[in-house]
Each structure stands twice: as C-alpha cells, then as structure tokens.
Amino acid sequence: MRWLVDFKIALTNLKATKVRTALTILGIVIGVASVTMVFALGEGAKNMVRGQVESLGENMLTVRPGKATRDGAGNVTSYNFLAALSASTLTEHDLKTVASTSGIEKAAPLMLVTGSVSNSDHRVAHGTIVATTPEAQNVLDLGIRVGEFITPNSPRGTVVLGDDLAIKLLGSDTVIGQKILLRGQEFTVSGVLKDFTNSASVSNVFDLNNVAFIQMDDGKAFNQGIAQIQQINARSAGGTNPSQVAGDAFKAMLNNHGGEEDFSVLRAEETVQLTDSVFKILTSFTSAVAGISIIVGGVGIMNIMLVSVTERTREIGIRKAVGATNQQILSQFLIESLMMSIVGGVFGVLFGYALAYLGGTFLGFMPGITLGIVGIALGVSLLVGLLFGAGPAIKAARKDPIEALRYFQ
C-alpha cells in the first residue's frame, strides 16, 4: 500500500511539470529506440541468411579464400575476413578439383566483375556483374522467369539479368534479345531470373535481384584473361555426408595450394555461424554507439530530478516533520525517476521497431522481433532510471528537515 501512495504522489508531481517530464522521457525514447533498431535489424539480417542457407539445403558447400580456424572437434571458431579484401587465391584449377571430388554433384564459380551496368539511356547504380558457369543455375537454385540461363552452347556476349535489374534497365522483365552494356561492351539478354523475396545475401555476396550473370570467358576477358574467383559453391550428392565431402574437398585443394591453408571449405551451418559472428560484432559496435544516447537520456533524468529536489526542498522538510522517513523520501523520488525511464523504454521499443521496419524495406529484409531484444531494451531503460535517479533521490532523503523548512526559493 505504501508503494501505491508513493506512485500516486510521483504521478501527480510528474503531471505538474508536463513539458519538462515529456522532454526528459523523449531523451530515453531516442536512446532506447536506437538500440532496439540496431538489434532488430541485426537479428533480421541473421534470420535472412539462415533462411537462405536453409532453403538452399544442408548439402551446400562454400569455398572461400581465407583460412578458417577450427577447434579440436572441427567446429569453426574464427575466419580471416581480411582475405576478402585481398586478391583471391581461388583458381579454375580449384574449381575443377572441387567438381571432381568424390561426393560432389555440381560446382560453380562466382567471379565478381567491377564495372557499370547500363543501356543506351541510363546507368544502374546497384547492378552487379557476376561471371559463372551453367552449373550455377542448379547449385544456387536459380529460377528462370523467361528465357534460359547460361548454357554450354550460349554464344559469347550473353547475359542473364535479375528481375529488378531487368526492370530498371529495360522497363520490363520480358526483355529477351534486347541489348545492354556491361563495362561499355554490348551484351544480349538471354534470360531473366525469378524474383527473390530475400535477395540480399551475405552467403552469396550479391543481390540476386540486381545481378547480371555472364559466362566465365566473358568475365575473364574483362580481367586480362585471368579468372579472379571470389567463391566456389558446390552441392554434395544425395546420400553423402556433407562433412566428409567437405573434408575430402579441403584435402584435395590443399594439394593445389602446396599445403598452404589460404582457403576454407564451409558447410551450410558453418556459413550461418560465420555470418552470425559478423553481425554480432557489427551489432555490438553500433549498439555501443547508440548506447551513448541512452546515457545522455539518463543524464537528462538526473538533471531534472536534481532540479525537482531543489524545488521541493520545503516539501521534503514538511514531510519529514510529520513523520516521513528517509526511505520514504528516497522511494518517492526514485519512483518518479523509474516511471520516466519505463515510459521512455516502452515508447522507445515501439519507435525503434517502427524505424527498423522502415529501414528493412530499403535493406531488403524485415527486422527480427524477439523477447530478448525487448527485454534488453526495457532492462537498460530501467537500469538507467535506477542509476541516474539514485543520486538525486539519496540527496533528497538526506536533507535535514530543519534546514529544509527554512528553505525559500
């Protein structure tokens, strides 16, 4: 019952200074919304990649440049992501080695070609040129809306467009036979891919809706005849053990590289694991930056509570004179602080998810909603209210009643 009385008193005091209270709560809302948005987008990105890998199947193997460190049980503990920024160590000989490994059904290279994608009228800002082989259609499970994918008999200068890229370039997704320019050279559209709901993929390093697939020979021609392969995707045959097949492919490639482990053969679940670790690092860093705004909100709570203590010094003296204890004074001011932080936390979570959904529409995936994210956001706001409200509350509780009664503003 005592807490209910303190709650009513706190609510009355906060209503008496509505504008000041609202501005203080706004500081908490901004801080909590920032952290919620970062966590929600990070969780959504991880869910997207997990879903894509799962849709491709457990028999998907990915070969990348850069060493993956494993523990005694063979689980990946870390990966050299800096290898992606240097020249790739994967070659066409590696592709043949992977394709000929026992248990491998199909293998396809992915060679990203830097350059413009345009037609006679305009240039597309986010188009990606990828050189590959006909096997990519089955390995990556690429559906064709119209036309056909690259085949062994396709003439040079053939291109297959992602659904969005076809519309951006040519105004339609049925553009077979029309001409576009890749790095200033003319290519003929032979097919258009089906639309991919979640196309922005870390596992495949490009957006399938905005990709231009060309043949490896055309890709090599853009790179002085050298195949700069960024990734090899392969599928193990049905009935085989993906872990065993991945181990065999790794041993075979190790011979190609003279025993140098400058590459990694990753199973589907390991790709997800590495992606999770990347997003965890990014989310932690951005959350730390966003957390600064929560601290600023907490300073706002402390500031407003100190002002409130000063303004209500005589009230504190009167309450103590009629029998209020230090603990009762402490709880009254602490409840005011907690009420502002909790209200700010609730609205911050709602506003943060609204921003996350808005950002997700541009990024190509929806944010993740979990009880953990909501709990962290509300817990942080509660902790901020407790920590930054404790100082003013203790100051109020320690005031001498006689001196407080003598106080005049």
C-alpha positions in Angstrom: 0.0 0.0 0.0 2.9 2.4 0.8 4.2 1.9 -2.8 0.8 2.8 -4.2 0.7 6.0 -2.3 4.3 6.9 -3.5 3.2 6.0 -7.0 0.3 8.4 -6.9 2.4 11.2 -5.4 5.1 10.6 -8.1 2.4 10.7 -10.9 1.0 13.9 -9.5 4.4 15.6 -9.4 5.3 14.5 -12.9 1.9 15.8 -14.2 2.6 19.1 -12.6 5.6 19.6 -14.9 4.3 18.0 -18.1 6.6 19.7 -20.6 9.7 19.1 -18.6 8.7 15.5 -18.0 7.9 14.9 -21.7 11.3 16.2 -22.8 13.1 14.1 -20.3 11.2 11.0 -21.4 12.0 11.9 -25.0 15.7 11.5 -24.3 15.1 8.0 -23.1 12.9 7.2 -26.1 15.6 8.2 -28.5 18.3 6.2 -26.8 16.2 3.0 -26.4 14.8 3.3 -30.0 18.4 3.5 -31.3 19.5 0.3 -29.5 16.2 -1.5 -30.4 16.6 -0.6 -34.1 20.2 -1.8 -34.2 19.4 -5.2 -32.5 16.2 -5.7 -34.6 18.0 -5.1 -37.9 20.9 -7.3 -36.9 18.6 -10.1 -35.9 16.6 -9.7 -39.1 19.8 -9.9 -41.2 20.8 -13.1 -39.4 17.4 -14.6 -39.9 17.5 -13.8 -43.6 20.8 -15.5 -44.1 19.7 -18.5 -42.1 16.6 -18.8 -44.2 18.5 -18.6 -47.4 21.1 -21.2 -46.4 18.3 -23.5 -45.2 16.4 -23.0 -48.4 19.4 -24.0 -50.4 19.8 -27.1 -48.4 22.3 -28.7 -46.0 24.3 -30.2 -48.9 25.5 -26.7 -50.0 29.3 -26.3 -49.6 31.0 -22.9 -49.9 34.7 -22.5 -50.8 36.2 -19.1 -49.9 39.6 -17.5 -49.8 40.9 -17.1 -46.3 41.7 -19.5 -43.5 39.0 -20.7 -41.1 40.3 -21.7 -37.7 38.7 -24.8 -36.1 38.7 -26.3 -32.7 39.5 -29.9 -31.7 36.0 -31.0 -32.7 36.3 -29.5 -36.1 34.0 -26.6 -35.4 34.8 -23.2 -36.9 35.9 -20.7 -34.3 37.2 -17.8 -36.5 37.7 -16.8 -40.1 40.1 -14.5 -41.8 37.7 -11.9 -43.3 40.5 -9.7 -44.4 41.1 -12.3 -47.2 38.0 -10.9 -48.9 39.8 -7.6 -49.3 42.9 -9.1 -51.0 43.5 -10.9 -54.2 41.6 -14.2 -54.2 43.6 -17.4 -54.0 40.9 -19.5 -55.8 41.6 -20.6 -59.3 39.9 -22.5 -62.1 42.1 -25.5 -61.2 40.5 -25.3 -57.7 37.1 -25.3 -59.4 37.9 -28.5 -61.3 39.3 -30.1 -58.2 36.2 -29.4 -56.2 33.9 -30.6 -59.0 35.9 -33.8 -59.4 35.9 -34.6 -55.6 34.0 -37.8 -54.7 30.6 -36.9 -53.5 30.3 -33.5 -55.2 27.4 -33.4 -57.6 27.9 -29.9 -59.1 30.2 -26.9 -58.5 30.0 -23.4 -59.8 32.4 -20.4 -59.5 31.4 -16.8 -58.7 33.6 -14.1 -60.1 32.6 -10.5 -59.3 33.4 -8.1 -62.1 33.7 -4.4 -61.2 32.1 -2.1 -63.7 29.0 -0.3 -64.9 25.7 -1.8 -66.0 23.7 0.4 -68.4 21.7 0.7 -71.6 21.7 3.4 -74.2 19.7 5.7 -71.9 20.9 5.4 -68.3 23.2 3.6 -65.9 22.0 1.4 -63.0 23.7 2.3 -59.7 23.5 -1.0 -57.9 23.9 -3.6 -60.7 26.4 -6.4 -60.0 28.3 -8.3 -62.8 29.0 -12.0 -61.9 30.8 -14.4 -64.2 29.9 -18.0 -63.7 29.2 -21.3 -65.4 26.0 -23.1 -66.4 26.1 -25.2 -63.2 25.3 -22.1 -61.2 21.6 -22.5 -62.0 21.3 -25.8 -60.2 23.9 -25.1 -57.5 22.3 -21.8 -56.5 18.7 -23.0 -57.3 18.1 -20.1 -59.7 14.6 -20.0 -61.1 14.1 -18.5 -64.6 11.1 -16.3 -65.3 11.6 -16.0 -69.1 14.3 -17.3 -71.5 17.1 -19.5 -70.3 20.2 -19.4 -68.1 23.7 -19.6 -69.5 24.3 -23.0 -71.3 27.4 -24.6 -72.6 26.2 -23.6 -76.1 25.5 -20.0 -75.3 27.3 -17.5 -77.5 29.8 -15.0 -76.1 28.2 -11.8 -75.0 25.2 -13.5 -73.4 23.8 -12.1 -70.1 21.1 -13.3 -67.6 19.5 -10.5 -65.6 18.0 -10.4 -62.1 14.3 -9.4 -62.1 14.8 -5.9 -60.6 17.8 -5.2 -62.8 15.8 -6.1 -66.0 13.0 -3.7 -65.0 15.4 -0.9 -64.1 17.4 -1.2 -67.3 14.7 -2.0 -69.9 11.4 -1.3 -68.2 10.2 -4.9 -68.3 11.0 -8.4 -67.1 10.4 -9.9 -70.5 13.3 -8.5 -72.4 14.8 -11.5 -74.3 17.0 -10.4 -77.1 17.5 -6.8 -76.1 20.9 -5.2 -75.7 22.6 -3.8 -72.6 26.1 -2.5 -71.8 28.4 -4.1 -69.3 31.6 -2.1 -68.8 30.8 -0.4 -72.1 30.5 -3.6 -74.0 27.3 -4.9 -75.6 25.6 -8.0 -74.3 22.4 -9.7 -75.3 19.8 -10.7 -72.7 19.1 -14.4 -72.9 17.1 -14.8 -69.7 15.6 -13.1 -66.6 15.6 -14.7 -63.1 12.5 -15.1 -61.0 12.1 -12.5 -58.2 13.8 -13.4 -54.9 11.9 -12.2 -51.8 15.1 -12.1 -49.7 17.8 -11.4 -52.3 20.5 -9.5 -50.3 22.7 -12.4 -49.3 25.9 -12.4 -47.3 26.4 -16.1 -48.2 26.4 -15.3 -51.9 27.9 -11.8 -51.6 25.5 -10.1 -54.0 21.8 -9.2 -54.6 20.2 -11.8 -56.8 17.5 -9.4 -58.0 20.1 -6.9 -59.2 22.7 -9.3 -60.8 23.9 -9.7 -64.3 25.2 -13.2 -64.9 27.7 -13.7 -67.7 29.9 -16.5 -68.8 33.4 -17.1 -67.3 35.1 -16.4 -70.6 33.4 -13.0 -70.8 34.4 -12.3 -67.2 38.0 -13.3 -67.8 38.1 -11.0 -70.8 37.3 -8.1 -68.5 40.2 -9.1 -66.3 43.0 -9.7 -68.8 42.1 -13.3 -69.3 42.5 -14.2 -65.5 39.7 -15.8 -63.5 39.6 -13.9 -60.2 37.2 -16.3 -58.4 35.8 -14.9 -55.2 33.8 -18.0 -54.2 33.0 -21.6 -55.3 29.6 -23.0 -54.4 29.1 -26.8 -54.6 26.5 -29.4 -53.8 27.2 -32.8 -52.3 25.2 -35.6 -53.8 22.2 -37.1 -52.0 23.1 -39.8 -49.5 26.5 -38.5 -48.8 27.8 -36.9 -45.6 28.4 -33.2 -46.3 31.1 -33.1 -43.6 33.0 -35.9 -45.1 32.7 -34.4 -48.6 33.8 -31.0 -47.4 36.9 -32.7 -45.7 37.7 -34.5 -48.9 37.4 -31.3 -51.0 39.6 -29.5 -48.5 42.4 -32.1 -48.7 42.3 -32.1 -52.5 42.5 -28.3 -52.7 45.3 -28.3 -50.1 47.5 -30.2 -52.6 46.7 -27.4 -55.2 47.9 -24.8 -52.8 51.1 -26.5 -51.7 49.9 -27.2 -48.2 49.0 -23.5 -47.6 45.7 -23.1 -45.8 44.7 -19.9 -47.6 41.1 -21.0 -48.3 38.2 -22.5 -46.4 35.6 -25.2 -47.3 32.5 -24.4 -45.3 29.3 -26.4 -44.8 25.9 -24.7 -44.7 25.7 -24.4 -41.0 29.2 -23.0 -40.8 28.3 -20.3 -43.3 25.4 -19.3 -40.9 27.8 -19.5 -37.9 30.3 -17.1 -39.5 27.5 -14.8 -40.7 26.1 -14.7 -37.1 29.6 -13.8 -35.8 30.0 -10.9 -38.2 26.6 -9.5 -37.4 27.3 -9.9 -33.7 30.4 -7.8 -34.0 28.6 -5.2 -36.0 25.6 -5.1 -33.8 27.8 -4.8 -30.6 29.7 -1.9 -32.1 26.7 0.0 -33.4 24.8 -0.7 -30.1 27.7 0.8 -28.1 27.5 3.9 -30.2 23.7 4.0 -29.9 24.0 3.4 -26.2 25.6 6.9 -25.8 22.2 8.4 -26.5 20.8 6.3 -23.6 23.4 7.7 -21.3 22.5 11.2 -22.5 18.9 10.4 -21.6 20.0 9.2 -18.2 21.9 12.5 -17.6 18.6 14.3 -18.5 16.8 12.3 -15.9 19.4 13.1 -13.3 19.4 16.8 -14.2 15.6 17.1 -14.0 15.5 15.1 -10.7 18.1 17.4 -9.1 16.0 20.4 -10.2 13.0 18.7 -8.7 14.7 18.0 -5.4 15.8 21.7 -5.1 12.3 23.0 -6.0 10.6 20.7 -3.5 13.1 21.2 -0.6 10.4 22.8 1.6 8.0 19.9 0.8 10.7 17.4 1.9 11.1 19.3 5.2 7.3 19.3 5.8 7.0 15.6 5.0 9.9 14.7 7.4 8.4 17.0 10.1 5.2 15.0 10.0 7.0 11.6 10.3 8.2 10.7 6.8 11.3 8.5 6.9 14.4 8.8 4.7 13.4 5.6 3.0 10.0 7.0 2.1 11.5 10.2 0.7 14.1 8.1 -1.2 11.4 5.8 -2.7 9.2 8.7 -3.8 11.9 10.4 -5.9 13.3 7.0 -7.1 9.8 6.0 -8.3 9.5 9.3 -10.3 12.8 8.5 -12.0 11.8 4.9 -12.8 8.4 6.0 -14.1 10.0 8.3 -16.7 12.6 5.7 -17.7 10.0 2.9 -18.0 7.6 5.0 -20.1 10.5 6.1 -22.2 11.6 2.5 -22.6 8.2 1.3 -23.7 7.8 4.0 -26.3 11.4 3.6 -27.3 10.9 -0.1 -28.1 7.8 0.7 -30.2 9.5 3.6 -32.0 12.7 1.5 -32.5 10.8 -1.3 -34.2 8.9 1.2 -36.4 12.3 2.6 -37.6 13.7 -0.9 -38.0 10.7 -1.9 -40.3 11.2 1.3 -42.3 14.9 0.6 -42.7 14.2 -3.0 -43.5 12.1 -2.0 -46.5 15.2 -0.4 -48.0 17.6 -3.1 -47.0 15.5 -6.0 -48.4 14.8 -7.9 -45.1 12.5 -7.5 -42.2 13.8 -6.9 -38.6 13.7 -9.7 -36.0 11.3 -9.4 -33.1 12.4 -11.4 -30.1 11.6 -11.2 -26.4 15.3 -11.0 -25.8 15.6 -7.7 -27.7 12.5 -6.2 -25.9 13.9 -7.4 -22.5 17.3 -5.9 -23.1 15.8 -2.6 -24.2 13.4 -2.3 -21.3 16.0 -3.6 -18.9 18.5 -1.0 -20.0 16.0 1.8 -19.7 15.0 0.6 -16.2 18.7 0.4 -15.2 19.3 3.9 -16.5 16.4 5.2 -14.4 17.6 3.5 -11.3 21.3 4.5 -11.6 20.7 8.2 -12.7 17.8 8.6 -10.3 19.5 7.2 -7.3 21.8 10.2 -6.7 19.0 12.9 -6.6 16.8 10.5 -4.5 19.6 10.0 -2.0 20.2 13.7 -1.8 16.6 14.3 -1.1 16.5 11.6 1.6 19.5 13.1 3.4 18.2 16.6 3.7 18.0 18.0 7.2 14.3 18.7 8.0 15.0 21.9 9.9 17.2 23.3 7.1 14.7 22.2 4.5 11.8 24.0 6.3 13.9 27.2 6.3 14.4 27.0 2.5 12.8 29.7 0.4 13.0 29.9 -3.4 
